Amino acid sequence: MSDRVLLKVYYFGQILLQTSEGIKFICENPLDVVIPFIISFEELKGVICEKIDSERARKISCILYRYPIQMFGGFIQFQTKYVTDEASMQEMFSMYIENRAQIAFIELYVEFEQSEADRNIVREDYNSDSEEEFESNYEFVGPDGDEDQGDGNTAPDVTEVANALANEVPFSIAEVPMVADGEFVVGMEFSSREAVIKAIKDYTIRRSVDYRVYESEPLTFYAKCTQYGSGCDWLIRVSMISRKYCWVIRRYNGSHTCTRATISQDHSKLDSITIAEVIKPLVEADPSLKVKSVIAEVQSKFNYTPSAVVHFETMPAYQGDEVVRDIQVLHRVFWSYYPCIRAFRHCKPIVQVDGTHLYGKYKGCLLVAVSQDGNNNIVPIAFAIVEGETSDAWHFFLSNLRQHVVTRDGVGLISDRHESINAAVERSNGAWSPPRAFHMFCIRHIESNFLRKFKAPYLQKLVVNIGYSRTVREYEVRYQRLRERGEAYTNWLNRIPREQYVLAFDGGYRWGHMTTNLVECINSVLKGARNLPVTALVKATFYRLNELFTRKRLEAEARINAGHVFSDVVTSKLRANQIASGNIQVSCFDRQNEVFEVREMPSGLEFAVDLRGLRCDCGEFQVDRIPCRHVFACCANQRLDWKLYVHDVYKMEQIRRVYRARFRPLDNPTTWPAYHGPRFVPNPYLRRVSKGRPRMMRFLNEMDTRMLRRPRRCTLCGAEGHSRSRCRRSGGTNADGDAQ
């Protein structure tokens, strides 16, 4: 049977354009036909007509076949193509042979030409509507604005749908008919009111226009362009025809003549319900589908990008022992904005996370994740409000952060040594573990833990220096120095893998960041907003991030216009390294592989430099990703361009991309899509009972230097509360001295 193929022929049915498997053919009795590969196109049409044997199947007008294509996430979706001649038929056979492992037969949909009698039956059925079904203010208006005096247009047949597919014209499911040019026509029928609204939504989103609903009744839907009367006359009126059990367009002014002053990356009608309908088949086919694939699907379908990602968890609300159905308790909420998600793609691949307590009416914690651009600017990328720094809360935050924002691999995650964070990383199923990510600790928190354990402040600096060791030699010398003070100290330090706190062993995934200072800075910036309700807190992050992105975007563009190639911070470092390379002698060992040995004068220190491997024995080259003084000396000796060894993240073009995505104004809440879900309420068990600012429950340590500092004591009078410079006795002494 290798020279034959099985055809499954569908006829007198429907083409479903949006299903879980893509496009699908349906009919009552599909026909199975076995044909040889050497059959001609005319013979194929003759065999199909002969097998169907119907008065309506006399002459074939068009043939469509269904073929599989690889989609996001690795699953299969089906599209269609025409079979019009011998060449297209052989192409169909070739696709079948290539995909024989996925499809066992070829599926065809056949449309037949209508006879004159059939056309008369259709016209008679359409024109049989009584005038009583029209309301007094309804009138037929064609696409050109003139009143329609003739017969209305019938719904498009399969040929028109196929034309729309072949020409990549927007399409919808079978119950939402569309014509080849994408415009509505008077007389077009819809199966339900929901199908009407969906078709109008899709139309406005694809054409980057908008509408306002003027009448929405059980039997009528009436909408106009938002600029109606100001240069655009677009309107549509659809009503329910009881006798036909369908909705029909009664009046239509098309198409839009309005213009836009700007191009937006979002649309008011692109709500969560519309997006869910698009991505539902994809998620059903592959539940592990990544968010970037979902965003790409929305971009390709609507040419718009969702502006934010919000994920929340709820708990049932109880009244006594009974569950309240229309109310949900807001348990946790995670959010990130699209500009932040896009920004992280061009930042350094590091993420710092930390939590801070909320001061408002309800207890809770605000979890924050930040990154850094090539100019050492802090870039917040995600937030979450949870009940506390528990293992489940951190797992909720880190899993959503990984799924929605940090989708790239090879990322460094820096945090404190909180047990709940470690537990959440272990529960991530490898999402935050090598080789996808590398979890590392803040050296400042290790120092604090060390001091709490041993009460040896004179060893604090040595422990920190061990973490900052850029080379293995530096680490060994400092580690041995600590061991000489007592093996208990090194035994405690050995419990922490050195890859998680020493620069020389981190593989370069820290990018020189040894602490969580970045996220601590954001916590201090948001301190004034931590006593706000959830909605106000989310708005505070929205507006502050918008201000940050706008300001940094202008700064980046100004620096590019001034002719600068690299960021300000890196330019200063490069200039200093270039100056320091003047007293370095270079010996070339392998010019082909770019291996050198350099000697600093007058100290005589020697270092090996591997330009191809991007390594230098000093450790600065692989940590900072910019040429150190030794690399500058090698490039000058061999007349190489040192700019090739500066990482792209430090280039101004890359920094501008960090802030390129723009925040979209929230607009008036009355214009937002209506929400029909349950009402969310805060957790009553987290409500604070006592009034006023909550009493600090934190255990202070040496990191809280300002809180631990004793009251100021004057060295002149010995009293507390002021210093010597502000002492009254000091002023009196000076006055007496002047008098003498």
C-alpha positions, 0 to 999 in steps of 0.5 A: 500500500506504499503507492496508495493513500487514504483520503477522508473527504468532508462535504456539505459540512463546516470548517471550524477555524479555532479548535484545540488542534487548529482548523478542523473539518466536520460533516455528517458522513465523511467519505473514505477514498483510496487513491494512487499517488499517480492520479491526476487532478481531474481524475481525483475530482471525478472519483470524489463526485462519483463516490458521493453520488448526489444531485448537489455534487455535480461539479467541484468548485474548490478543494482544501486539505489539512496539514500539520505544522509545529507550534509553540511548546512542540505540539501540532496545529493544523492549517489548510491549503488549496488543491487547485492543480497537479503541482498543488496536489503533488505538494499535498502528497509530499507533505503527507509523506513527510508527516506520515508518522503524525497523520494516517490519512489526508483530510479534504474538504470539498465544496461544490458549485450551486445550481441556479435552483439552489441559488433561487432557494437561498434568495427566497429564504433570505428575502422572506423576512417580514418588515414588522421585524425591523424597528422604526429606526433601523435602516439598511446601510451598505459599506459605501454609506448608501441605503441598500435597496437590493437583496442582502448578502448571505453568509459566506460559503466555504470558498470565501472562508478558504480565501480568507485563510489563504490570504491570511485575513483574520478569521474566527470560529464557524459561528462567527462568519467573516468575509474575505476583506474582513468587513461586516456586511448587512445581513450577516448572521450570527448564532448567538449574542456572544458570537456578535460581541466576539466578532466585533471585538476581534474586528476592533483589535485587529484594526487598532480601532475602538468602539463604544456600546450605545445599546446592549439589550437581550435582543439588540446590540448597538455600537459606534466608533469612539470617534463617531461624529469626529471624522468617523461614521462607523457603527453597527447594529445587530438584532435577534430574529426570532423566526430564524433563531439567529442574530442578523446585522441590520445596519452597518456603516463601514469601514473606519475612517478615524486616525490614530495619533500614536501606536499603542502596544495594548488595547482596551478590548484585549481583556483577560477573557479574549486572551483566555479564548485564544490561549485555551487550546494551546494550554490544553494541548501543552499545560507546560507552555511558557508565558513567552510562547503565550505572549508570542501567540497573542502578538501574532494573532492580535498584533498587541502585547499584554501589558501586565502579568497578574497571578493570585491565589484565593481561599474560600470565604466562610460565614459560620460553617457555610461557604460563601460562593460569591466571595473569595479571600485574597491569599497571595498575589503576584504581579509584574508589568510587561515593560519590566518583563521586557527589560529583564531580557536586556539586563544582567542575568542576575536576580536579587530577592528579598521580603519586607513587612507591610505596615497597614491594617493587615499583616503580610509581606511584600516580596520583591525581585530586582535586576540591574542594567549595564549602567548599574541602575536598579530595575525592579521586575516583579512583586508579590504580597503574601501572608509571610516569609514562609516556604509556601509563600516563597515557592509561590513567588519564585515559581511565578517569577520563573514562569512569567519573568525570568524565562532565560537560563543561566541566571544567578539568584542572590538572596539571604540564607532564609530557610524558606527560600532554600526550601522553595528553591529545592521545590522548584523542580530544577527551575532555580537549580543548575544548570538553569539557575544558580542560587547564591547567598548574600555575604553580608548575611553570612557575616551576620550569621557568623557573628551571631554564632561566634560573637567574634567581631574581629573576624567579620572582615576576614569572613567578608574578604573570603567571599570577595576573593576573586582568585583561588589563591586569594581564597586559600590564603584568607581561608587558612588565616581564618583556620589558624584562628580556630577550626570551629570557624572554618568548620561552620563556613564549610557547611555553606558550599563555597560556590554560593558565597565565594567569587572565585568559585561562582562561575561568574554568575554573580557578576560581582554582586556579593550582597542583596543591596539592590533589593534592600534599596527598593525596600527602602524606596517602597517604605512609604507605600508599605502601609497602603492597601493592596490596590494602592500599593500596586498603583504605587509600583506602577506609577513609580516604575513608569517614572523610572522607565521614562527618566532612564529612557531619556537619559539613555537616548541623550547619552547615545545622541552625545556619541557615547558607546558604553555606559557612564559607569563602565566608561570610567572603569575602562578609562582607569584600567587603560591608564593602569595598563601602561606599566605592564610587560606582555609576553605572547605565548600563543598568538593563535589562541590569544594566550599571554603572560603579563608582568606588572612593574615594578611589583613583578607580579605575573598573570596569565591572560586568555583572551579567547577564553575570556579569563585573566588570573586577576579574576576581574575580567571574568567577574566584571565582563570588561577588559582589566588592565592586563587585557588592555596591555595585551590588546595594545601589544598585539594591536587588538580592538579591546572593545570586542571584550566588553560585554553587550550589556554595557553598551548604550544600545542595550541599555536603551532596550531595557527601558524601551517598552512603555507603560500604558495609562490606566485610563478612567476605571469606568471604561475598563471591561466589566468584571463578573467574577467573585468579590475579593476580601482580605484575610480577616485573620491577618487584620491587626488588632492594636491601633497605631504603628505596629511594635517592632518585633525584629531581632536587631543585629550588627546590620541594624547599626542605626537602630543599635547606636546608643543615644549621643552623649556630649563630651563637654557636659556629659548629657545625652541627646546632643553632641559637643558642637550643639552644647550650650556650654560650648557656646557659653565658653566661646562667648566668655573667651571672646569677651576676655 
